[in-house]
Amino acid sequence: MNELQQTYDNTEKFHSAEQMWFWFLYSKSMQSGFINGHRPGSRKVCELLDVETMITKLFLSGQLTEEQLAVMKKFGDKRRAPHQYIWAENHAAYLWKCAMEVLESAARKNNWIA
């Protein structure tokens, strides 16, 4: 097995767009204490810059809105999704769901989600 195959075999795909988003935000916030944004032995199928680039492209193409990004950031920092049954979070939950569908589709095209 060559080095490239070994590197690919040791990567871990995400289970969902939410998992990818939470990993991205956490890794960005902890970047100084981690190697390349993730713990050794827990290599992800993509790098932080890959996710950031994908999100930027989705925003610039109009697939993600500023309002969706604000909700993603706000609740991502809280490490939870907004809840549709909490009245004050109902609209945010809708925006979150739509944004995660866009992220999921784009991440699947990149083969980042199992």
N, C-alpha and C positions, 0 to 999 in steps of 0.2 A: 504494500500500500504506500503510495507516495505521500508527501507532506500535505499537498492540497486536499487530497481525499481525507486524510486524517483530520485536518482542520474542519472540513465540512461535516464529518461524522460526529465531531465533538460539539456541534452547535445545537442549541435548544430553540425550537420554534415557539411562538406564542400560542396560547389557546384561544385568544380573542383580541379584538381591538382594544378593549378596556385594559386587559393585562399589558398590552404593548404600551398604551398611554401612561399607565401608572409606572411601569418600568422606566419609561423615558423621563418622566418628571422626577422620579426619585433619583435616577442615575445622574441627571443634570444637577440636582441639588447636592449630590454627594460626590461629584466628579473629582474633587480634590483628594478624597480618601480612597478612591478606587482606581484600578488600572483600566484605562480606556472606557470608563463608565460602567464597568460590571466586575463582579468578583471573579477572581481566577477560578477556573473549574466550572463556571456557569456562563460560558460564552453564548451569547445570543446570535441569532441568524443574521442580524444586521447591527450596524453601529448607530450611535446616537445621531451622528450627522445624517445618516440615511433616513432616519425617521423625521428629523427636522426638515430635510430637503423635501420629503414627500408631503409633509403638512404644508410647507410653503407653497409648493406647486398646487396643492388642492385649494388653498386660499386664493392664490393668484388666478386660478382658472374659474373661481366662483363656486366651487363645489362645497367649500366651507366658508361660513360667514364670520364677521368679527364677533357677532353675538354668540355664535357657537364656540368660537375659540375662547372667549371670555368665560363661558360656562365650563368648558373643558379645563381651563387653568384654575378657576375658582374651586371646583370640586376635586380636581386632580390634586391640588395642594391639601385638600382635606382627606385625601386618600379614600374617597368614596364617590359613588355616583349619586346624583340627585334622585330623590324618591318621588315617584308620581303621585303617591297618596298623601304626601305632605303638601297642603295647600300652597304654602309659600314657595315650594320647589317644583310645582306642577309644570310650569312653562319651561323651567330649566331642564326638567327631566325629558320633555319632548325634544328640546334642542340637543341635549346630550345623546338621546337615542338616534336622532337623525345624523349627528356628527359621527357617532360610532359606526353606523352603517356605511358611511362614506369611507372612513378609515379602514374598516374591515374589508371592503371591496378592494381598495388600493393595496392593502397589505397582502391580501390573497394573491393579487396579480404579481406581487414581488416574491411570493412563496415564503412569507414570513409567518404565516399562521397555519398551524397543523389542521 
